C-alpha cells in the first residue's frame, strides 16, 4: 500500500542507512515529517463475520479508487516514471504526495524534471488554452464527473468518468456485487446498490439521497469522485477517494441530539439576515467513527479527520448533510502534532487549555457549519459554489472553521456541550491554526487558515509574551470570530469572484512573523502530518 511503501522507503533512506553523525537530506527530512500511525480499531471486535468480510471488500475497492486518483492528479504515465527515480527518498515522498508537488509547501515541485503543478491536474490536457476550452461545444465539459482529452487530431473531447475508467470501474462493480450479497443491514445494502448504479452512470444524486437515510449501519463507506480541490483551473472536477469506517455507537449517541438544532443554529449566525434565510435540512446526523482505511484523494498529503457530505446542494437543501467525525484519526493528529505545537508555541499559563475535547469539538462543528449559511447567492449569480468558482473551496473552509467555533461557543454557553469550556475552545482553535496553516498556501484549508490567522491577528485575538509565545485574548478572539464570520458569509452570499480573489490574494499569504513560527515548529521536528500503516492485515482481517 502507499503508506507502507513510504515507511519502508523511509527506513531505507533514514538514519539506519547513515552514519550516526550524518544528517538527513532535505527530502529525507520531508518524508520523516509524516508521523507513522497504525490505523486500527477496537470497534472491529463488535462486527459480525459478514461485516468483517465486507470491510475487506471495501478495502479492495479503495485500492481501485487509489489507482484512479493517481491518474486524475498525476497521470498513469507520470506515475510509472517514479519507479525510475534514483533517490528512494524522492520516491517515498512522491508516494505520500501522489505526485511531484509538495502539498504542504505551496505545491512546490520536488521531483527532478517537473515544474509547477498544472492547475487542472490531469483532468484537462496540460497544454489546453482558455480559448480551446471555451470553444469546446459539449455541455458535459462542465460536469464534475468527466475529463477532457485530445483525440488523434489534437481536438478536445469530453470523456465521462464511467468511460475514462471503464476497466477500473468494472472491478468495482464486481466487488460491490459481492458486498451487496453479504450486507445484512438494509440501509447499507440499499446504499451499495445505489452507489453501484452511480458508478455506471456518473449520476450520484440518488445514491447520495439513499446514503442520507442510512442511519443504523455499523459500517460506512464513503467512496467515489467527491471533492473538487484538485481542479484549481475551473473548480469543477471531482477526485476519487474512499474512506472505510466503523461506527462508534456510544460517541455517536452522545452527539445525535445536535442534529435537531441546525435550524436554530442557522438563526444564530452573526451575519446579515439576508444571508441566512435558507433553512438547513434536519434529516441529517452527526456520528463518530474509527476510520480503518484511506485511499485516493483523502490519503494524499494531509489526512482528513472529519467529513461533511454530500456536497450536492440539492441533497443538502432536501435532507441536510451527514457529519462523520474520525475519532482515531483526530487523536493521532492531536497527540502527534497539536500537543507538541502547543507546548512549543502557547504561553505556559494557557497551554493546558489545549485539550482533545476542544480539538474534537472544533473539528466536529467545522463540519456542522458546512451545512449552514447560504448555498445560493442573493445577487442572482446562482449557487455560491458556481459563482465563486475556484475561490469557493477556500472561502467555504474558512466559513466552516469560524462558524463552527462560534456555534461551539453558543452550545457551551447553553449547557449543551459540557466536556469543554469556551476558553479551551478558543485557545485550542488558535493553536490549531498553527497546525493546519502548514497545509500550504495553495490548498483550500491552508488558505482558509492563513486568512483566519491574519484576520485574528489584526483584531488583537492574540499577542506575544516576552518569550515570543502566544497569549490568546479570548474576549477579542470572540469578537473577531463574529466579524470574520459575517465577512465570509457575505462574500459567499454576494458571489463576487473578483472580490473573493482580491481578498484572498492580499490576506491569504504567510507573513514574516508567522513564517518564523512555522520555521521554529519545523526545527523542533514536529510532524507536519500523519502517514498510515493500514490494510486488512493491520486490522487482523
C-alpha positions in Angstrom: 0.0 0.0 0.0 1.0 3.6 -0.5 1.7 4.4 3.2 3.5 1.1 3.8 5.7 1.8 0.8 6.6 5.2 2.1 7.5 3.9 5.5 9.6 1.1 4.0 11.4 3.6 1.8 12.0 5.9 4.8 13.6 3.1 6.7 15.9 2.5 3.7 16.9 6.2 3.4 16.8 7.3 7.0 19.3 7.2 9.8 19.6 3.4 9.7 21.4 3.7 6.4 23.7 6.5 7.5 26.5 7.1 10.0 25.2 8.4 13.3 26.6 12.0 12.7 25.4 12.2 9.1 22.3 14.5 8.8 19.3 13.6 6.7 18.9 15.3 3.3 16.1 17.8 2.8 13.9 15.3 1.1 14.6 12.6 3.7 13.5 15.2 6.3 10.3 15.8 4.4 9.5 12.1 4.5 10.3 12.0 8.2 7.8 14.9 8.9 4.9 12.4 8.4 4.5 10.6 11.7 3.6 6.9 11.4 0.3 5.8 12.8 -1.1 2.3 12.7 -4.7 2.5 11.6 -6.6 0.0 13.7 -9.8 0.0 15.7 -11.1 -1.9 18.8 -14.6 -1.5 17.2 -13.9 -4.3 14.7 -14.4 -6.8 17.6 -18.1 -5.8 17.6 -18.7 -6.7 14.0 -20.2 -9.9 12.6 -18.3 -12.2 10.3 -20.2 -10.8 7.3 -19.4 -7.3 8.3 -15.7 -8.2 8.5 -15.8 -9.7 5.1 -17.5 -6.5 3.7 -14.7 -4.5 5.3 -12.1 -6.4 3.3 -14.1 -5.8 0.1 -14.3 -2.1 0.8 -10.5 -2.0 1.2 -10.2 -3.7 -2.2 -12.5 -1.1 -3.8 -10.5 1.6 -2.0 -7.4 0.3 -3.8 -9.2 0.9 -7.2 -10.1 4.4 -6.1 -6.4 4.9 -5.4 -5.4 3.8 -8.9 -8.0 6.2 -10.5 -6.9 9.1 -8.3 -3.3 8.6 -9.3 -4.4 9.2 -12.9 -6.6 12.2 -12.1 -3.9 14.0 -10.2 -0.7 12.9 -11.8 -1.3 10.7 -14.8 -0.6 7.0 -15.1 2.4 7.6 -17.3 3.9 10.0 -14.9 3.3 7.6 -12.0 5.2 4.9 -13.9 8.2 7.2 -14.3 8.6 7.5 -10.5 9.9 3.9 -10.4 12.9 5.1 -12.4 13.9 7.7 -9.9 17.3 7.1 -8.4 16.7 8.6 -5.0 14.4 6.4 -2.8 13.5 9.3 -0.6 12.1 11.2 -3.5 10.1 8.1 -4.5 8.8 7.8 -0.9 7.8 11.4 -0.8 6.1 11.2 -4.2 4.0 8.3 -2.9 2.9 10.3 0.1 2.0 13.3 -2.1 0.7 11.2 -5.0 2.8 13.2 -7.4 5.7 15.6 -7.8 4.4 18.5 -5.8 4.6 19.1 -2.0 1.0 19.7 -0.9 2.0 21.1 2.4 4.6 23.5 0.9 2.5 25.5 -1.6 2.8 22.6 -4.1 6.4 23.2 -4.8 7.9 20.6 -7.2 10.4 18.2 -5.6 10.8 15.6 -8.4 13.5 16.5 -11.0 12.0 17.4 -14.3 8.7 18.7 -13.0 7.8 22.4 -12.9 4.6 23.9 -11.4 1.6 21.7 -10.9 -0.9 22.1 -13.7 -3.9 24.0 -12.4 -6.2 21.4 -13.8 -4.2 18.4 -12.6 -4.7 15.7 -15.2 -8.4 16.4 -15.6 -7.6 18.5 -18.7 -4.7 18.5 -21.2 -1.8 20.4 -19.8 -1.5 22.5 -22.9 -5.2 23.3 -23.2 -5.8 27.0 -23.8 -8.7 29.0 -22.4 -9.9 29.7 -26.0 -9.9 25.9 -26.8 -12.0 25.2 -23.7 -14.5 27.9 -24.4 -14.9 26.7 -28.0 -15.5 23.1 -26.9 -19.2 22.7 -27.7 -20.2 20.0 -25.2 -22.2 20.7 -22.1 -20.6 17.8 -20.3 -17.3 19.6 -20.2 -18.6 21.3 -17.0 -19.7 18.0 -15.5 -18.0 17.2 -12.2 -17.6 13.6 -13.5 -15.7 14.0 -16.8 -12.2 14.5 -18.1 -11.2 16.4 -21.2 -8.8 14.7 -23.6 -7.4 15.2 -27.1 -8.2 12.9 -30.0 -5.7 11.7 -32.6 -6.0 15.0 -34.4 -5.4 17.1 -31.3 -9.0 18.2 -30.8 -10.6 18.3 -27.4 -13.4 16.0 -26.4 -15.2 15.1 -23.2 -14.9 11.6 -21.7 -17.2 10.8 -18.7 -15.7 9.0 -15.8 -17.5 5.8 -16.4 -15.9 5.6 -19.8 -12.5 7.0 -18.9 -12.1 4.5 -16.1 -14.2 1.7 -17.6 -11.7 -1.1 -16.8 -11.2 0.0 -13.2 -14.9 0.5 -12.5 -15.7 -2.9 -13.9 -13.7 -4.3 -11.0 -15.5 -2.0 -8.6 -18.8 -3.3 -9.9 -17.9 -6.9 -9.3 -16.7 -6.1 -5.8 -19.8 -4.2 -4.9 -21.9 -7.1 -6.1 -20.1 -9.3 -3.5 -20.6 -6.7 -0.8 -24.3 -6.3 -1.5 -24.8 -10.1 -1.3 -23.1 -10.1 2.2 -24.9 -7.0 3.6 -27.4 -7.8 6.3 -28.2 -4.2 7.1 -31.0 -2.9 4.8 -29.7 0.7 4.7 -26.2 -0.4 3.8 -27.4 -2.8 1.1 -29.6 -0.1 -0.5 -26.8 2.4 -0.5 -24.3 0.0 -2.0 -26.9 -0.9 -4.7 -27.4 2.8 -5.5 -23.7 3.6 -5.4 -23.1 0.7 -7.8 -25.5 2.3 -10.3 -23.9 5.7 -9.8 -20.5 4.4 -10.8 -22.2 3.1 -14.0 -23.9 6.4 -14.9 -21.9 9.2 -13.2 -25.2 10.3 -11.6 -24.6 10.3 -7.8 -27.7 12.2 -6.7 -29.9 9.2 -5.9 -27.1 7.3 -4.1 -26.4 10.5 -2.0 -30.0 10.7 -1.1 -30.0 7.0 -0.1 -26.8 7.5 1.9 -28.5 10.2 3.9 -31.1 7.6 5.0 -28.5 5.0 6.2 -28.8 5.5 9.9 -28.1 2.3 11.7 -25.3 0.5 9.9 -22.2 -0.3 11.9 -20.2 0.2 8.7 -19.9 3.1 6.4 -18.2 3.6 3.0 -17.6 7.0 1.6 -16.5 6.2 -1.9 -16.4 7.7 -5.4 -15.5 11.1 -7.0 -16.3 13.5 -4.2 -14.1 16.6 -3.6 -13.0 19.2 -6.3 -10.0 20.7 -4.5 -7.5 19.4 -7.1 -9.2 21.3 -10.0 -7.7 24.7 -9.5 -8.4 25.6 -13.1 -12.3 25.6 -13.1 -13.1 24.2 -9.6 -15.3 21.5 -11.2 -13.8 18.0 -11.5 -14.2 15.7 -8.5 -11.4 13.3 -7.4 -11.9 9.7 -6.5 -11.3 8.5 -2.9 -12.5 6.1 -0.3 -12.9 6.0 3.5 -13.7 2.7 5.2 -15.4 3.4 8.5 -16.6 1.6 11.6 -19.2 3.4 13.8 -18.5 4.3 17.4 -22.1 3.9 18.6 -21.5 5.3 22.1 -19.9 8.6 21.0 -22.4 8.9 18.2 -25.4 8.7 20.5 -23.9 11.5 22.6 -23.8 13.8 19.6 -27.1 12.8 17.9 -29.2 15.4 19.7 -27.5 18.2 17.9 -28.9 17.5 14.5 -32.3 18.9 15.5 -30.7 22.2 16.5 -29.4 23.1 13.0 -32.3 25.5 12.0 -31.8 27.3 15.3 -28.1 27.4 14.8 -28.7 29.0 11.4 -30.6 31.8 13.1 -27.7 32.4 15.5 -25.1 33.1 12.8 -23.5 36.5 13.2 -24.3 37.9 9.7 -26.9 39.9 7.9 -30.4 38.3 7.9 -30.5 38.2 4.1 -27.7 35.6 4.1 -29.4 33.1 6.5 -32.9 32.8 5.1 -32.3 29.3 3.8 -33.4 26.7 6.2 -31.0 23.7 6.5 -32.4 20.3 6.5 -32.7 18.5 9.8 -32.7 14.9 8.4 -29.0 14.6 9.0 -26.8 13.2 11.6 -23.6 13.8 13.4 -21.8 10.5 14.1 -18.4 9.3 15.3 -16.3 6.6 13.5 -13.0 5.0 13.5 -11.5 5.1 10.1 -9.7 1.9 9.1 -8.7 2.7 5.5 -7.9 5.7 3.4 -7.5 5.7 -0.4 -7.1 8.2 -3.2 -7.7 11.9 -2.6 -8.2 11.7 1.2 -4.9 9.8 1.6 -2.8 12.4 -0.3 -0.6 14.7 1.8 -2.6 15.9 4.8 -5.1 13.3 6.1 -8.8 14.1 6.6 -10.1 13.9 10.1 -13.7 14.7 9.6 -16.2 14.5 6.7 -19.2 16.6 5.8 -21.2 15.2 2.8 -22.8 15.1 0.4 -21.6 18.3 -1.4 -24.6 18.3 -3.7 -26.6 21.4 -2.7 -29.8 19.7 -3.8 -29.3 17.0 -1.3 -28.3 19.5 1.4 -31.4 21.5 0.9 -33.6 18.5 0.8 -32.1 16.4 3.6 -29.2 18.3 5.1 -25.9 16.5 5.3 -24.0 13.9 7.4 -21.1 14.8 9.6 -18.7 12.0 10.2 -16.0 12.6 12.9 -13.0 10.3 12.5 -12.0 9.9 16.2 -9.0 7.7 15.9 -7.5 9.9 13.2 -8.2 13.0 15.3 -6.5 11.5 18.2 -3.4 10.6 16.1 -3.1 14.3 14.9 -3.8 15.7 18.4 -1.2 13.6 20.1 1.5 13.7 17.5 1.1 17.3 16.2 -1.2 19.5 18.3 0.3 18.8 21.7 3.9 19.4 20.6 3.0 22.6 18.8 1.1 23.9 21.8 3.9 23.1 24.2 6.3 25.0 21.9 4.2 28.0 20.9 1.5 28.7 23.6 2.3 30.5 26.8 2.6 28.3 29.9 -0.5 29.8 31.5 -2.7 28.7 28.6 -1.1 25.6 27.3 -3.1 23.3 29.5 -6.2 24.7 27.8 -5.3 22.9 24.6 -7.4 19.8 25.0 -8.5 16.9 22.9 -12.2 17.5 23.7 -11.9 21.1 22.5 -10.0 19.9 19.4 -12.7 17.3 18.7 -15.4 19.9 19.2 -13.9 22.5 16.9 -13.4 19.8 14.2 -16.9 18.4 14.7 -18.6 21.8 14.4 -16.5 22.8 11.5 -18.3 20.0 9.6 -21.7 21.1 11.0 -21.1 24.7 9.8 -20.6 23.5 6.2 -24.3 22.9 6.2 -25.1 26.4 7.5 -25.0 29.8 5.9 -26.0 30.3 2.3 -25.9 28.0 -0.7 -27.3 30.3 -3.3 -26.2 33.9 -3.9 -28.6 36.8 -3.1 -27.4 38.5 -6.3 -28.8 36.2 -8.9 -25.3 34.7 -9.6 -26.6 31.1 -8.9 -25.1 28.7 -6.4 -22.2 30.1 -4.3 -20.0 27.2 -5.4 -20.6 28.1 -9.1 -20.4 31.9 -8.6 -17.1 31.8 -6.8 -15.6 29.1 -8.9 -12.0 28.1 -7.9 -12.2 30.6 -5.0 -15.1 28.7 -3.4 -13.3 25.9 -1.6 -11.0 28.2 0.5 -13.9 30.5 1.5 -16.1 27.6 2.3 -13.4 26.1 4.5 -12.9 29.5 6.2 -16.7 29.7 6.9 -16.8 26.2 8.4 -13.8 27.0 10.6 -15.1 30.2 12.2 -18.8 29.4 12.2 -18.0 26.0 13.8 -16.1 27.8 16.5 -18.9 30.3 17.1 -21.5 27.6 17.3 -19.5 25.5 19.7 -19.3 28.6 21.9 -23.1 29.0 21.8 -23.7 25.4 22.7 -21.3 25.5 25.6 -22.9 28.6 27.0 -26.4 26.9 26.7 -25.1 23.9 28.5 -25.5 21.5 25.5 -21.7 20.8 25.5 -20.3 20.1 28.9 -16.9 18.5 28.4 -15.1 21.6 27.4 -15.1 25.4 28.0 -15.3 28.5 25.8 -11.7 29.4 26.8 -10.4 26.0 25.9 -12.1 26.0 22.5 -10.7 29.4 21.5 -7.2 28.7 22.8 -7.2 25.3 21.1 -8.6 26.8 17.9 -5.8 29.4 17.6 -3.2 26.8 18.5 -4.8 24.6 15.8 -4.3 27.3 13.2 -0.5 26.8 13.6 -1.1 23.1 12.8 -3.4 23.5 9.8 -1.7 26.6 8.3 1.1 24.2 7.4 -1.1 22.7 4.7 0.3 25.4 2.5 -0.9 28.5 0.7 -2.3 26.6 -2.3 -4.5 24.1 -0.5 -8.1 25.3 0.4 -7.8 24.5 4.1 -4.4 26.2 4.2 -5.6 29.4 2.5 -8.6 29.5 4.8 -6.4 29.2 7.9 -3.9 31.8 6.7 -6.7 34.3 6.1 -8.1 33.5 9.5 -4.8 33.9 11.2 -4.2 37.2 9.6 -7.7 38.4 10.5 -7.5 37.3 14.1 -4.0 38.9 14.4 -5.3 42.2 13.0 -8.1 42.2 15.5 -6.0 41.5 18.6 -7.1 37.9 19.2 -3.5 37.1 20.3 -0.3 38.8 21.3 3.2 37.5 22.3 4.8 37.2 25.7 8.5 38.0 26.4 9.5 34.6 25.2 7.6 35.0 21.9 4.8 32.6 22.9 1.2 33.1 22.0 -1.1 34.7 24.6 -4.7 34.4 23.5 -7.1 37.2 24.4 -10.4 35.2 24.4 -12.7 38.2 24.5 -11.1 39.8 21.4 -11.0 36.4 19.7 -14.7 36.0 20.2 -15.3 39.5 18.7 -13.0 38.6 15.8 -14.8 35.3 15.2 -18.1 37.2 14.8 -16.9 39.8 12.4 -14.8 37.3 10.4 -17.9 35.0 10.0 -20.0 37.9 8.9 -17.4 38.9 6.2 -17.1 35.3 4.9 -20.8 34.6 4.7 -21.4 37.9 2.9 -18.6 37.1 0.5 -20.3 33.8 -0.4 -23.8 35.3 -0.5 -22.7 38.0 -2.9 -20.9 35.5 -5.1 -18.4 38.1 -6.4 -15.5 36.0 -7.6 -13.2 39.0 -8.3 -13.8 40.4 -4.8 -13.1 36.9 -3.2 -9.9 36.5 -5.2 -8.7 40.0 -4.4 -9.2 39.5 -0.7 -7.6 36.0 -0.6 -4.7 37.2 -2.7 -4.0 40.0 -0.2 -4.7 38.2 3.0 -4.1 34.6 2.2 -0.3 34.9 2.4 2.1 33.9 5.2 3.8 36.9 6.8 7.3 37.0 8.2 6.3 36.6 11.8 4.1 33.5 11.1 6.8 32.1 8.8 9.3 32.4 11.7 6.8 30.4 13.9 6.5 27.7 11.2 10.3 27.5 10.9 10.5 27.1 14.7 7.9 24.3 14.6 9.9 22.7 11.7 13.2 23.0 13.5 11.6 21.3 16.6 11.0 18.2 14.3 7.2 18.3 15.0 5.5 16.2 12.4 3.5 18.0 9.7 1.0 15.2 9.3 0.4 11.5 9.5 1.2 8.6 7.3 -0.8 5.4 7.9 0.2 1.8 8.1 -3.1 0.3 7.1 -4.8 -2.6 5.4 -6.6 -5.8 6.1 -3.5 -7.4 7.7 -3.1 -4.5 10.0 -6.7 -4.9 11.1 -6.2 -8.6 11.6 -8.8 -9.5 8.9 
